[in-house]
Amino acid sequence: MRFLLVLLSSLGLRLAVQAQPAADTSLVQVDSLAMDSFFRIRGIDLTLCDHPPLYYEIYGHYGTCYRYGSTGGGSFDCSGFVQTIYKKVYHKDVPHSSAGMYPLCRPLPKGDVPAEGDLVFFKIHKKRISHVGIYLQHNKFAHASTQSGIIISDLDEPYYKRTFYKAARLK
């Protein structure tokens, strides 16, 4: 139980401990451990994260299906996903458009490593900004893929390497 409390605390989560059957506690433990395992498999170490609520929200939406123009309620598009996460985690409003988000950001100089929560922009369609994701750590980013819904990808994957435009920080 002490390990669980330390893990939850490191994720910025609070656990209300009440006299409950042991089965309820084990469910919480499995969920915390499942989340940690989920991110580790994807090359992300939650003990190194700066803003645990970001990872908690991404975990909660992982696998949600893609639908163009959607901002939740069972589906997202890329900018709807970023808009929802930024509102819930950072309490900031951003437009529901990847191209509309970019002018609100300060682009990072080429070669600078993005920080957790920075936005990564891609030019996929007609040489214009048409996709956005949220940088996590170790070159990984969360985004809404048209094929797989909410996923975590690597900036070094050939497709993303080819279409990557810039990393930027919301002003």
Secondary structure as GFF3:
##gff-version 3
##sequence-region A 1 171
A	DSSP	alpha_helix	2	10	.	.	.	ID=ss1
A	DSSP	alpha_helix	22	41	.	.	.	ID=ss2
A	DSSP	three_ten_helix	46	48	.	.	.	ID=ss3
A	DSSP	alpha_helix	52	61	.	.	.	ID=ss4
A	DSSP	beta_strand	65	66	.	.	.	ID=ss5
A	DSSP	beta_strand	75	76	.	.	.	ID=ss6
A	DSSP	alpha_helix	78	85	.	.	.	ID=ss7
A	DSSP	pi_helix	86	90	.	.	.	ID=ss8
A	DSSP	alpha_helix	98	101	.	.	.	ID=ss9
A	DSSP	three_ten_helix	102	104	.	.	.	ID=ss10
A	DSSP	beta_strand	105	107	.	.	.	ID=ss11
A	DSSP	beta_strand	119	125	.	.	.	ID=ss12
A	DSSP	beta_strand	128	135	.	.	.	ID=ss13
A	DSSP	beta_strand	140	145	.	.	.	ID=ss14
A	DSSP	beta_strand	149	154	.	.	.	ID=ss15
A	DSSP	alpha_helix	158	163	.	.	.	ID=ss16
A	DSSP	beta_strand	164	170	.	.	.	ID=ss17
###
